[in-house]
C-alpha cells in the first residue's frame, strides 16, 4: 500500500562506523567491507551495477557494471588473463573509501499492519583530492545489492571495541 525509498550516507570516519573500514590492508584473514566487496567482484561472485548521475539507479541486467571498466575508471592496476583479473591487496583503494551511499526501502505491510525497512543496495564512495587543489571530491563507484552480499558478510569480523583489539563480532 505504501512504499518509500530513502537514501542515506554511512560515514566511515565516525568512530561508531570505523569497524567497517578496519583494517585498511587485509591481515590474518581480516578485511574491511570494501576489500570484501572488491574481492567478490574480482572473483565474479557478486554483480555490480552502474551508478547513474541522475539518481535513478537500476539494479537489473541492462545496467550491470563490468569489473574491467571499474578498474579502468578508477585507475587500479590489474594483471589480466583472458577474463581473470589479479588485483593485489595494495591496489584495492580501501583507504580512499570513506563513505557508502545506502538505499533503504520503507514499506507498510497491510497484512500484518506493520512498517518494515529493508536495505536494498549500497554504493562505495571514493574520497580523493583534486589534482590542482586540496578539495575532496567524492566519486560514487557502483551499486551492490545487499541481498547478494549477505551470504559473504560472515567472512569479515568487525571490531566492537576501540579499547580491546580482540573483541570482534562476525557480521
MDTraj code that builds the backbone (N, CA, C; nanometers):
import mdtraj as md
import numpy as np

residues = "UNK UNK UNK UNK UNK UNK UNK UNK UNK UNK UNK UNK UNK UNK UNK UNK UNK UNK UNK UNK UNK UNK UNK UNK UNK UNK UNK UNK UNK UNK UNK UNK UNK UNK UNK UNK UNK UNK UNK UNK UNK UNK UNK UNK UNK UNK UNK UNK UNK UNK UNK UNK UNK UNK UNK UNK UNK UNK UNK UNK UNK UNK UNK UNK UNK UNK UNK UNK UNK UNK UNK UNK UNK UNK UNK UNK UNK UNK UNK UNK UNK UNK UNK UNK UNK UNK UNK UNK UNK UNK UNK UNK UNK UNK UNK UNK UNK UNK UNK UNK UNK UNK UNK UNK UNK UNK UNK UNK UNK UNK UNK UNK UNK UNK UNK UNK UNK UNK UNK UNK UNK UNK UNK UNK UNK UNK UNK UNK UNK UNK UNK UNK UNK UNK UNK UNK UNK UNK UNK UNK UNK UNK UNK UNK UNK UNK UNK UNK UNK UNK UNK UNK UNK UNK UNK UNK UNK UNK UNK UNK UNK UNK UNK UNK UNK UNK UNK UNK UNK UNK UNK".split()
xyz = np.array([
    [0.0818, -0.1181, 0.0000],
    [0.0000, 0.0000, 0.0000],
    [0.0870, 0.1257, 0.0000],
    [0.1929, 0.1244, 0.0770],
    [0.2785, 0.2415, 0.0897],
    [0.4239, 0.1980, 0.0865],
    [0.5047, 0.2693, 0.0077],
    [0.6469, 0.2383, -0.0025],
    [0.7226, 0.3669, -0.0299],
    [0.8382, 0.3789, 0.0332],
    [0.9231, 0.4962, 0.0119],
    [1.0687, 0.4504, 0.0114],
    [1.1448, 0.5037, -0.0847],
    [1.2874, 0.4775, -0.0909],
    [1.3610, 0.5920, -0.0237],
    [1.4562, 0.5568, 0.0637],
    [1.5314, 0.6556, 0.1392],
    [1.6797, 0.6300, 0.1134],
    [1.7525, 0.7375, 0.0886],
    [1.8963, 0.7283, 0.0665],
    [1.9680, 0.7897, 0.1858],
    [2.0689, 0.7186, 0.2341],
    [2.1464, 0.7652, 0.3480],
    [2.2944, 0.7577, 0.3133],
    [2.3746, 0.8264, 0.3927],
    [2.5200, 0.8180, 0.3795],
    [2.5759, 0.7594, 0.5079],
    [2.6576, 0.6568, 0.4933],
    [2.7265, 0.5948, 0.6054],
    [2.8689, 0.6468, 0.6043],
    [2.9028, 0.7284, 0.7032],
    [3.0332, 0.7933, 0.7111],
    [3.1290, 0.7062, 0.7921],
    [3.2336, 0.6544, 0.7270],
    [3.3283, 0.5655, 0.7932],
    [3.4294, 0.6391, 0.8806],
    [3.4304, 0.7720, 0.8740],
    [3.5225, 0.8476, 0.9593],
    [3.4679, 0.8645, 1.1013],
    [3.3407, 0.8357, 1.1218],
    [3.2835, 0.8421, 1.2562],
    [3.3258, 0.7188, 1.3352],
    [3.3559, 0.7360, 1.4630],
    [3.4063, 0.6240, 1.5434],
    [3.3135, 0.5023, 1.5463],
    [3.1821, 0.5241, 1.5454],
    [3.0894, 0.4113, 1.5530],
    [3.0855, 0.3289, 1.4244],
    [3.1353, 0.3834, 1.3134],
    [3.1371, 0.3109, 1.1867],
    [3.2769, 0.2657, 1.1457],
    [3.3762, 0.2985, 1.2252],
    [3.5154, 0.2706, 1.1888],
    [3.5439, 0.1216, 1.1754],
    [3.4673, 0.0378, 1.2396],
    [3.4879, -0.1063, 1.2296],
    [3.4704, -0.1595, 1.0886],
    [3.3903, -0.0912, 1.0078],
    [3.3698, -0.1344, 0.8694],
    [3.4873, -0.0982, 0.7796],
    [3.5755, -0.0109, 0.8259],
    [3.6912, 0.0319, 0.7471],
    [3.8225, -0.0266, 0.7968],
    [3.8182, -0.1061, 0.8991],
    [3.9405, -0.1588, 0.9607],
    [3.9527, -0.3079, 0.9306],
    [4.0667, -0.3591, 0.8959],
    [4.1947, -0.2956, 0.8661],
    [4.1997, -0.2482, 0.7207],
    [4.2845, -0.1507, 0.6926],
    [4.2950, -0.0982, 0.5565],
    [4.3529, -0.2016, 0.4603],
    [4.4480, -0.2803, 0.5066],
    [4.5069, -0.3868, 0.4264],
    [4.4741, -0.5199, 0.4931],
    [4.4259, -0.6187, 0.4177],
    [4.3914, -0.7473, 0.4797],
    [4.5099, -0.8101, 0.5529],
    [4.4860, -0.8511, 0.6769],
    [4.5889, -0.9164, 0.7572],
    [4.5261, -1.0282, 0.8384],
    [4.5939, -1.1404, 0.8454],
    [4.5499, -1.2550, 0.9260],
    [4.4051, -1.2945, 0.8984],
    [4.3636, -1.2902, 0.7730],
    [4.2272, -1.3272, 0.7380],
    [4.1235, -1.2208, 0.7663],
    [4.1637, -1.1070, 0.8224],
    [4.0710, -0.9967, 0.8494],
    [4.0737, -0.8984, 0.7342],
    [3.9579, -0.8477, 0.6966],
    [3.9493, -0.7473, 0.5911],
    [3.8312, -0.6566, 0.6189],
    [3.8344, -0.5390, 0.5566],
    [3.7230, -0.4464, 0.5747],
    [3.6140, -0.4743, 0.4714],
    [3.5030, -0.4042, 0.4813],
    [3.3881, -0.4282, 0.3956],
    [3.4209, -0.4036, 0.2487],
    [3.4908, -0.2950, 0.2170],
    [3.5198, -0.2667, 0.0774],
    [3.6140, -0.3708, 0.0168],
    [3.7118, -0.4172, 0.0921],
    [3.8015, -0.5215, 0.0424],
    [3.7231, -0.6476, 0.0110],
    [3.6284, -0.6836, 0.0977],
    [3.5432, -0.7991, 0.0717],
    [3.4649, -0.7805, -0.0575],
    [3.4034, -0.6643, -0.0748],
    [3.3262, -0.6364, -0.1965],
    [3.4161, -0.6451, -0.3192],
    [3.5336, -0.5846, -0.3115],
    [3.6260, -0.5817, -0.4248],
    [3.6712, -0.7226, -0.4627],
    [3.7030, -0.8056, -0.3635],
    [3.7460, -0.9425, -0.3901],
    [3.6314, -1.0264, -0.4482],
    [3.5104, -1.0063, -0.3982],
    [3.3960, -1.0791, -0.4525],
    [3.3675, -1.0391, -0.5966],
    [3.3849, -0.9110, -0.6284],
    [3.3673, -0.8656, -0.7668],
    [3.4741, -0.9251, -0.8579],
    [3.5980, -0.9279, -0.8115],
    [3.7052, -0.9814, -0.8957],
    [3.6893, -1.1316, -0.9182],
    [3.6291, -1.2021, -0.8214],
    [3.6045, -1.3459, -0.8363],
    [3.4713, -1.3752, -0.9054],
    [3.3984, -1.2694, -0.9436],
    [3.2681, -1.2802, -1.0112],
    [3.1652, -1.3549, -0.9274],
    [3.1696, -1.3353, -0.7960],
    [3.0728, -1.3974, -0.7071],
    [2.9519, -1.3080, -0.6835],
    [2.9694, -1.1771, -0.7003],
    [2.8575, -1.0822, -0.6913],
    [2.8632, -0.9912, -0.8130],
    [2.7559, -0.9198, -0.8361],
    [2.7458, -0.8322, -0.9521],
    [2.7350, -0.6860, -0.9081],
    [2.8053, -0.5991, -0.9792],
    [2.7965, -0.4550, -0.9558],
    [2.7068, -0.3932, -1.0622],
    [2.6450, -0.2820, -1.0271],
    [2.5564, -0.2100, -1.1183],
    [2.6026, -0.0650, -1.1278],
    [2.5826, -0.0057, -1.2415],
    [2.6334, 0.1287, -1.2658],
    [2.5661, 0.2308, -1.1737],
    [2.6435, 0.3323, -1.1385],
    [2.5912, 0.4448, -1.0626],
    [2.5501, 0.5507, -1.1638],
    [2.4222, 0.5816, -1.1688],
    [2.3719, 0.6825, -1.2617],
    [2.3743, 0.8191, -1.1954],
    [2.4223, 0.9174, -1.2675],
    [2.4317, 1.0520, -1.2116],
    [2.2964, 1.1168, -1.1896],
    [2.1926, 1.0665, -1.2557],
    [2.0600, 1.1254, -1.2387],
    [1.9898, 1.0759, -1.1124],
    [2.0544, 0.9839, -1.0380],
    [1.9961, 0.9352, -0.9139],
    [1.8897, 0.8300, -0.9334],
    [1.8734, 0.7805, -1.0545],
    [1.7731, 0.6796, -1.0839],
    [1.8443, 0.5484, -1.1162],
    [1.8945, 0.4811, -1.0123],
    [1.9704, 0.3595, -1.0368],
    [1.8770, 0.2432, -1.0686],
    [1.9268, 0.1569, -1.1554],
    [1.8538, 0.0375, -1.1950],
    [1.9416, -0.0823, -1.1624],
    [1.8925, -0.1728, -1.0831],
    [1.9686, -0.2914, -1.0452],
    [1.9198, -0.4105, -1.1269],
    [1.9387, -0.4007, -1.2585],
    [1.8962, -0.5074, -1.3483],
    [2.0089, -0.5420, -1.4457],
    [1.9862, -0.6432, -1.5283],
    [2.0905, -0.6916, -1.6192],
    [2.1359, -0.5859, -1.7191],
    [2.0487, -0.4964, -1.7580],
    [2.0842, -0.3934, -1.8558],
    [2.1829, -0.2911, -1.7987],
    [2.1934, -0.2824, -1.6676],
    [2.2795, -0.1821, -1.6038],
    [2.3942, -0.2447, -1.5245],
    [2.4352, -0.3635, -1.5641],
    [2.5483, -0.4284, -1.4971],
    [2.6768, -0.3527, -1.5279],
    [2.7627, -0.3448, -1.4283],
    [2.8928, -0.2793, -1.4461],
    [2.9979, -0.3873, -1.4663],
    [3.0847, -0.3674, -1.5638],
    [3.1921, -0.4606, -1.5922],
    [3.3091, -0.4320, -1.4981],
    [3.3664, -0.5367, -1.4389],
    [3.4750, -0.5186, -1.3425],
    [3.5967, -0.4535, -1.4071],
    [3.6263, -0.4868, -1.5314],
    [3.7390, -0.4250, -1.6018],
    [3.7165, -0.2746, -1.6173],
    [3.5941, -0.2340, -1.6465],
    [3.5623, -0.0906, -1.6573],
    [3.5794, -0.0203, -1.5227],
    [3.5432, -0.0883, -1.4149],
    [3.5600, -0.0299, -1.2817],
    [3.7077, -0.0085, -1.2531],
    [3.7901, -0.1091, -1.2861],
    [3.9345, -0.0962, -1.2646],
    [3.9927, 0.0168, -1.3487],
    [3.9488, 0.0277, -1.4737],
    [3.9999, 0.1324, -1.5624],
    [3.9553, 0.2709, -1.5169],
    [3.8297, 0.2830, -1.4776],
    [3.7745, 0.4131, -1.4405],
    [3.8445, 0.4719, -1.3190],
    [3.8800, 0.3867, -1.2228],
    [3.9413, 0.4365, -1.1004],
    [4.0913, 0.4096, -1.0954],
    [4.1472, 0.3795, -1.2128],
    [4.2920, 0.3667, -1.2321],
    [4.3555, 0.2697, -1.1333],
    [4.3006, 0.1507, -1.1302],
    [4.3555, 0.0431, -1.0495],
    [4.4274, -0.0538, -1.1414],
    [4.5479, -0.0933, -1.1052],
    [4.6274, -0.1824, -1.1869],
    [4.5808, -0.3264, -1.1679],
    [4.5809, -0.4011, -1.2765],
    [4.5441, -0.5418, -1.2686],
    [4.6157, -0.6187, -1.3776],
    [4.6768, -0.7287, -1.3415],
    [4.7343, -0.8176, -1.4406],
    [4.6197, -0.9041, -1.4914],
    [4.5959, -0.9002, -1.6210],
    [4.4793, -0.9692, -1.6732],
    [4.5192, -1.0875, -1.7595],
    [4.4377, -1.1901, -1.7510],
    [4.4461, -1.3009, -1.8439],
    [4.3348, -1.2798, -1.9445],
    [4.2687, -1.3863, -1.9839],
    [4.1560, -1.3718, -2.0764],
    [4.0406, -1.2999, -2.0088],
    [3.9924, -1.3563, -1.8992],
    [3.8838, -1.2925, -1.8245],
    [3.9146, -1.2896, -1.6756],
    [4.0375, -1.3239, -1.6394],
    [4.0752, -1.3293, -1.4986],
    [4.1518, -1.2027, -1.4622],
    [4.1147, -1.1406, -1.3521],
    [4.1798, -1.0193, -1.3051],
    [4.2493, -1.0505, -1.1739],
    [4.3748, -1.0136, -1.1657],
    [4.4507, -1.0336, -1.0432],
    [4.4785, -0.8956, -0.9848],
    [4.4243, -0.8713, -0.8681],
    [4.4415, -0.7425, -0.8027],
    [4.5134, -0.7666, -0.6708],
    [4.6238, -0.7006, -0.6534],
    [4.6994, -0.7129, -0.5287],
    [4.6266, -0.6367, -0.4175],
    [4.6473, -0.6790, -0.2934],
    [4.5834, -0.6116, -0.1799],
    [4.6196, -0.4640, -0.1733],
    [4.7411, -0.4302, -0.2132],
    [4.7838, -0.2901, -0.2096],
    [4.7151, -0.2060, -0.3171],
    [4.6561, -0.2695, -0.4194],
    [4.5870, -0.1974, -0.5256],
    [4.4405, -0.1695, -0.4934],
    [4.3895, -0.2279, -0.3875],
    [4.2495, -0.2061, -0.3502],
    [4.2411, -0.0726, -0.2763],
    [4.1603, 0.0211, -0.3247],
    [4.1591, 0.1567, -0.2665],
    [4.0778, 0.1683, -0.1374],
    [4.1010, 0.0787, -0.0423],
    [4.0245, 0.0798, 0.0833],
    [4.0433, 0.2079, 0.1627],
    [4.1622, 0.2659, 0.1559],
    [4.1870, 0.3877, 0.2331],
    [4.1143, 0.5084, 0.1753],
    [4.0708, 0.5003, 0.0492],
    [4.0001, 0.6114, -0.0136],
    [3.8491, 0.5995, -0.0018],
    [3.7985, 0.4822, 0.0333],
    [3.6541, 0.4637, 0.0506],
    [3.6209, 0.5041, 0.1935],
    [3.5698, 0.6255, 0.2069],
    [3.5413, 0.6806, 0.3397],
    [3.3922, 0.6930, 0.3689],
    [3.3091, 0.6498, 0.2742],
    [3.1650, 0.6510, 0.2986],
    [3.0962, 0.5554, 0.2018],
    [2.9719, 0.5275, 0.2333],
    [2.8854, 0.4469, 0.1469],
    [2.7529, 0.5193, 0.1330],
    [2.6924, 0.5111, 0.0148],
    [2.5533, 0.5501, -0.0011],
    [2.4710, 0.4239, 0.0224],
    [2.3625, 0.4380, 0.0951],
    [2.2762, 0.3247, 0.1261],
    [2.1364, 0.3550, 0.0762],
    [2.0788, 0.2587, 0.0056],
    [1.9413, 0.2716, -0.0419],
    [1.8532, 0.1815, 0.0437],
    [1.7608, 0.2425, 0.1159],
    [1.6668, 0.1694, 0.2007],
    [1.5276, 0.1771, 0.1405],
    [1.4498, 0.0744, 0.1643],
    [1.3099, 0.0744, 0.1232],
    [1.2258, 0.0596, 0.2489],
    [1.1417, 0.1591, 0.2742],
    [1.0483, 0.1563, 0.3864],
    [0.9113, 0.1242, 0.3277],
    [0.8429, 0.0264, 0.3865],
    [0.7120, -0.0094, 0.3331],
    [0.6179, -0.0505, 0.4457],
    [0.4914, -0.0454, 0.4132],
    [0.3861, -0.0815, 0.5068],
    [0.3277, -0.2156, 0.4633],
    [0.3277, -0.3122, 0.5554],
    [0.2702, -0.4437, 0.5291],
    [0.1287, -0.4447, 0.5842],
    [0.0303, -0.4392, 0.4941],
    [-0.1071, -0.4262, 0.5406],
    [-0.1606, -0.5581, 0.5974],
    [-0.0995, -0.6711, 0.5643],
    [-0.1446, -0.7983, 0.6212],
    [-0.1105, -0.8094, 0.7688],
    [0.0039, -0.7523, 0.8074],
    [0.0458, -0.7557, 0.9477],
    [0.0282, -0.6222, 1.0172],
    [-0.0158, -0.5218, 0.9446],
    [-0.0310, -0.3862, 0.9974],
    [0.0974, -0.3376, 1.0638],
    [0.2084, -0.3465, 0.9876],
    [0.3369, -0.3056, 1.0432],
    [0.4244, -0.2419, 0.9364],
    [0.5165, -0.1573, 0.9835],
    [0.6137, -0.0940, 0.8956],
    [0.7429, -0.1763, 0.8976],
    [0.8100, -0.1817, 0.7823],
    [0.9362, -0.2548, 0.7710],
    [1.0367, -0.1700, 0.6942],
    [1.1634, -0.1971, 0.7201],
    [1.2715, -0.1311, 0.6491],
    [1.3671, -0.2382, 0.5989],
    [1.3988, -0.2343, 0.4708],
    [1.4971, -0.3241, 0.4117],
    [1.6065, -0.2409, 0.3470],
    [1.7311, -0.2813, 0.3687],
    [1.8418, -0.2173, 0.2986],
    [1.8550, -0.2893, 0.1655],
    [1.8349, -0.2172, 0.0574],
    [1.8331, -0.2784, -0.0750],
    [1.9702, -0.2802, -0.1410],
    [2.0449, -0.1703, -0.1318],
    [2.1725, -0.1623, -0.2026],
    [2.2671, -0.0675, -0.1310],
    [2.3966, -0.0841, -0.1605],
    [2.4946, 0.0107, -0.1100],
    [2.5951, 0.0419, -0.2186],
    [2.6528, 0.1621, -0.2069],
    [2.7447, 0.2149, -0.3072],
    [2.8677, 0.2707, -0.2371],
    [2.9867, 0.2097, -0.2597],
    [3.1086, 0.2669, -0.2019],
    [3.1420, 0.4005, -0.2673],
    [3.1903, 0.4949, -0.1875],
    [3.2221, 0.6284, -0.2380],
    [3.3694, 0.6579, -0.2102],
    [3.4443, 0.6829, -0.3181],
    [3.5855, 0.7210, -0.3056],
    [3.5940, 0.8680, -0.2698],
    [3.6851, 0.9041, -0.1822],
    [3.7126, 1.0432, -0.1465],
    [3.8557, 1.0722, -0.1902],
    [3.8700, 1.1535, -0.2926],
    [4.0028, 1.1865, -0.3443],
    [4.0198, 1.3369, -0.3513],
    [4.1447, 1.3804, -0.3361],
    [4.1731, 1.5226, -0.3527],
    [4.1953, 1.5502, -0.5007],
    [4.1673, 1.6729, -0.5412],
    [4.1842, 1.7121, -0.6797],
    [4.3309, 1.7213, -0.7184],
    [4.3563, 1.7270, -0.8472],
    [4.4937, 1.7362, -0.8965],
    [4.5572, 1.8712, -0.8666],
    [4.4772, 1.9780, -0.8676],
    [4.5321, 2.1119, -0.8538],
    [4.4899, 2.1839, -0.7270],
    [4.4073, 2.1205, -0.6461],
    [4.3665, 2.1814, -0.5206],
    [4.3507, 2.0710, -0.4157],
    [4.3228, 2.1097, -0.2943],
    [4.3112, 2.0135, -0.1867],
    [4.1669, 1.9822, -0.1505],
    [4.0720, 2.0260, -0.2326],
    [3.9319, 1.9959, -0.2061],
    [3.9062, 1.8478, -0.2300],
    [3.8285, 1.7875, -0.1426],
    [3.7954, 1.6461, -0.1560],
    [3.6795, 1.6310, -0.2532],
    [3.6978, 1.5407, -0.3486],
    [3.5951, 1.5108, -0.4483],
    [3.5457, 1.3696, -0.4210],
    [3.4145, 1.3517, -0.4198],
    [3.3551, 1.2208, -0.3933],
    [3.3171, 1.1553, -0.5255],
    [3.3563, 1.0281, -0.5395],
    [3.3275, 0.9506, -0.6596],
    [3.2475, 0.8262, -0.6213],
    [3.1152, 0.8273, -0.6388],
    [3.0377, 0.7044, -0.6166],
    [3.0792, 0.6010, -0.7210],
    [3.1104, 0.4801, -0.6771],
    [3.1683, 0.3814, -0.7665],
    [3.0636, 0.2968, -0.8388],
    [2.9845, 0.2216, -0.7661],
    [2.8873, 0.1291, -0.8241],
    [2.7923, 0.0858, -0.7143],
    [2.6803, 0.0276, -0.7531],
    [2.5834, -0.0238, -0.6572],
    [2.6006, -0.1748, -0.6434],
    [2.5798, -0.2244, -0.5232],
    [2.5803, -0.3674, -0.4935],
    [2.4500, -0.3994, -0.4223],
    [2.3828, -0.5052, -0.4640],
    [2.2645, -0.5495, -0.3900],
    [2.3090, -0.6099, -0.2573],
    [2.2475, -0.5680, -0.1503],
    [2.2816, -0.6197, -0.0181],
    [2.2433, -0.7671, -0.0083],
    [2.1371, -0.8086, -0.0751],
    [2.0973, -0.9496, -0.0722],
    [2.2025, -1.0388, -0.1378],
    [2.2766, -0.9870, -0.2363],
    [2.3859, -1.0637, -0.2968],
    [2.5060, -1.0706, -0.2039],
    [2.5268, -0.9672, -0.1263],
    [2.6428, -0.9565, -0.0380],
    [2.6238, -1.0316, 0.0944],
    [2.5007, -1.0475, 0.1384],
    [2.4702, -1.1046, 0.2695],
    [2.5337, -1.2418, 0.2935],
    [2.5317, -1.3366, 0.1992],
    [2.5929, -1.4674, 0.2291],
    [2.7423, -1.4617, 0.2574],
    [2.8093, -1.3573, 0.2139],
    [2.9536, -1.3453, 0.2319],
    [2.9912, -1.2560, 0.3504],
    [2.8940, -1.1941, 0.4128],
    [2.9233, -1.0997, 0.5202],
    [2.9861, -1.1667, 0.6425],
    [2.9628, -1.2965, 0.6630],
    [3.0227, -1.3614, 0.7789],
    [3.1709, -1.3905, 0.7583],
    [3.2261, -1.3528, 0.6428],
    [3.3686, -1.3712, 0.6174],
    [3.4535, -1.2638, 0.6844],
    [3.3907, -1.1556, 0.7273],
    [3.4686, -1.0486, 0.7898],
    [3.4264, -1.0339, 0.9353],
    [3.5219, -0.9956, 1.0170],
    [3.4954, -0.9697, 1.1575],
    [3.5080, -0.8206, 1.1825],
    [3.4189, -0.7691, 1.2625],
    [3.4141, -0.6268, 1.2924],
    [3.4608, -0.6050, 1.4359],
    [3.5607, -0.5162, 1.4571],
    [3.5991, -0.4855, 1.5955],
    [3.4861, -0.4113, 1.6660],
    [3.4566, -0.4561, 1.7865],
    [3.3453, -0.3958, 1.8607],
    [3.3913, -0.3004, 1.9692],
    [3.5220, -0.2929, 1.9906],
    [3.5729, -0.2045, 2.0946],
    [3.7013, -0.1397, 2.0455],
    [3.7116, -0.0099, 2.0652],
    [3.8354, 0.0567, 2.0277],
    [3.9423, 0.0403, 2.1359],
    [3.9048, -0.0146, 2.2494],
    [3.9987, -0.0353, 2.3590],
    [4.0546, -0.1781, 2.3615],
    [3.9805, -0.2731, 2.3014],
    [4.0201, -0.4132, 2.3047],
    [4.0222, -0.4663, 2.1621],
    [4.1398, -0.4894, 2.1060],
    [4.1528, -0.5357, 1.9681],
    [4.1026, -0.6786, 1.9486],
    [4.0926, -0.7559, 2.0566],
    [4.0471, -0.8943, 2.0458],
    [3.8946, -0.9044, 2.0445],
    [3.8246, -0.7992, 2.0832],
    [3.6787, -0.8019, 2.0875],
    [3.6233, -0.7785, 1.9477],
    [3.5824, -0.8863, 1.8818],
    [3.5272, -0.8765, 1.7470],
    [3.3969, -0.9537, 1.7408],
    [3.3196, -0.9265, 1.6380],
    [3.1951, -0.9963, 1.6134],
    [3.1834, -1.0183, 1.4633],
    [3.1286, -1.1324, 1.4227],
    [3.1062, -1.1568, 1.2807],
    [2.9753, -1.0913, 1.2415],
    [2.9746, -1.0364, 1.1198],
    [2.8526, -0.9724, 1.0709],
    [2.7463, -1.0745, 1.0399],
])
top = md.Topology()
chain = top.add_chain()
for i, resn in enumerate(residues, 1):
    res = top.add_residue(resn, chain, resSeq=i)
    for name in ("N", "CA", "C"):
        top.add_atom(name, md.element.get_by_symbol(name[0]), res)
traj = md.Trajectory(xyz[None], top)
